Amino acid sequence: MTDTEQVNAKVKAIDCRRWGGDYEDCAYAAGISPDTLLRWRKDDTEFADTLEAAWSDYKMGLIRDVKKDKPEILLQSDFRKR
């Protein structure tokens, strides 16, 4: 895989994570194996951090949507105020 192909695959994995995909789904969306994604996460801390930030963005988006559309659900859940 060329450097450009690797960068493109990482971007696809990050985008997938931002939409709520798990690591396996995001690996396949990026055209790589889950083992490759795991290796990249271990070898590239900036990439791993960006994947986690994308996941956090996804979760916070869900919380915002719940607050807006069904705030009563927050009273029944373990969501903490931020």
Stockholm file with secondary structure:
# STOCKHOLM 1.0

chainA/1-82         MTDTEQVNAKVKAIDCRRWGGDYEDCAYAAGISPDTLLRWRKDDTEFADTLEAAWSDYKMGLIRDVKKDKPEILLQSDFRKR
#=GR chainA/1-82 SS CCHHHHHHHHHHHHHHHHTTCCHHHHHHHTTSCHHHHHHHHHHCHHHHHHHHHHHHHHHHHHHHHHHHHCHHHHHTSCCCCC
#=GC SS_cons        CCHHHHHHHHHHHHHHHHTTCCHHHHHHHTTSCHHHHHHHHHHCHHHHHHHHHHHHHHHHHHHHHHHHHCHHHHHTSCCCCC
//
